[in-house]
Amino acid sequence: MGESEILAKLKQAVIGLDQEAAVAAAKEAITAGMAPLKAIEEGLQPGVEIIGDKFDKLECFLPELIGSAKVFRAAVDVLEPEIAKLGVAKHTSGIAVIGTVKGDIHKIGKDIVVLLLKTRGFEVHDLGEDVPASEFLKAAENFDADIVGLSALLNTTMPAQQDVINLFKEQGVREKYKLMVGGAPVTQEWADEIGADAYAKTAEEGVSIALTYMSKKITT
């Protein structure tokens, strides 16, 4: 079976809320030698984005949203060991605090970023979902973070990313941290508008940005 067929199976399994099919397709991806991140970002993730878009348009409801997340998670559980084989760095690349902003219960994209940051040697503190701005600030200060990642998967929760950045400014600590934003509806234009330091469209891109930032920080 070709990669395009497997990717289509992964996508459809998420849309159809079919956990058994998603797990089977994930196993097929591994057997076919597909890069696990490709399976996630080109197979599973598009399915989740379709469900998220339908939720935004009130074409589906919370049970479907939660169901798609469970299907995604089940497939990712199959793929994670393959991602881990990329190798965990023996040194600490940096300290990252990451969470899904207030009002948003999505964790799919965030969880992928957390996993990849860990495989690249970051000490990662995952704050979970529906995280208030004050909790991002508290965690950044407590853990002496280098990077703070703000995930939003709904158009309606994107303003909460700006709330976090504004709070950091109000408390006079904005320049201490690299504030990164991401999520399906988020764009570079939005990141620029709210004053974020960086925007990443994919998990891999986000980790690359984080590593580049840390390498520059260490040498300056």
Secondary structure as the mmCIF struct_conf table of DSSP 4:
data_model
#
loop_
_struct_conf.conf_type_id
_struct_conf.id
_struct_conf.beg_label_comp_id
_struct_conf.beg_label_asym_id
_struct_conf.beg_label_seq_id
_struct_conf.end_label_comp_id
_struct_conf.end_label_asym_id
_struct_conf.end_label_seq_id
HELX_RH_AL_P HELX_RH_AL_P1 GLU A 3 ILE A 15
TURN_TY1_P TURN_TY1_P1 GLY A 16 LEU A 17
HELX_RH_AL_P HELX_RH_AL_P2 GLN A 19 THR A 31
TURN_TY1_P TURN_TY1_P2 ALA A 32 GLY A 33
HELX_RH_AL_P HELX_RH_AL_P3 PRO A 36 LYS A 38
HELX_RH_PI_P HELX_RH_PI_P1 ALA A 39 LEU A 44
HELX_RH_AL_P HELX_RH_AL_P4 GLN A 45 ASP A 56
TURN_TY1_P TURN_TY1_P3 LYS A 57 LEU A 58
BEND BEND1 GLU A 59 CYS A 60
HELX_RH_AL_P HELX_RH_AL_P5 LEU A 62 ALA A 84
TURN_TY1_P TURN_TY1_P4 LYS A 85 LEU A 86
BEND BEND2 LYS A 90 HIS A 91
STRN STRN1 GLY A 94 THR A 100
STRN STRN2 VAL A 101 VAL A 101
TURN_TY1_P TURN_TY1_P5 LYS A 102 GLY A 103
HELX_RH_AL_P HELX_RH_AL_P6 ILE A 108 THR A 119
TURN_TY1_P TURN_TY1_P6 ARG A 120 GLY A 121
STRN STRN3 PHE A 122 ASP A 126
BEND BEND3 GLU A 129 ASP A 130
STRN STRN4 VAL A 131 VAL A 131
HELX_RH_AL_P HELX_RH_AL_P7 ALA A 133 ASN A 142
TURN_TY1_P TURN_TY1_P7 PHE A 143 ASP A 144
BEND BEND4 ASP A 146 ASP A 146
STRN STRN5 ILE A 147 SER A 151
BEND BEND5 LEU A 154 LEU A 154
HELX_RH_3T_P HELX_RH_3T_P1 ASN A 155 THR A 157
HELX_RH_AL_P HELX_RH_AL_P8 MET A 158 GLU A 170
TURN_TY1_P TURN_TY1_P8 GLN A 171 GLY A 172
HELX_RH_3T_P HELX_RH_3T_P2 ARG A 174 LYS A 176
BEND BEND6 TYR A 177 TYR A 177
STRN STRN6 LYS A 178 GLY A 182
TURN_TY1_P TURN_TY1_P9 ALA A 184 PRO A 185
HELX_RH_AL_P HELX_RH_AL_P9 GLN A 188 ILE A 194
TURN_TY1_P TURN_TY1_P10 GLY A 195 GLY A 195
BEND BEND7 ASP A 197 ASP A 197
STRN STRN7 ALA A 198 TYR A 199
BEND BEND8 LYS A 201 THR A 202
HELX_RH_AL_P HELX_RH_AL_P10 ALA A 203 THR A 219
#
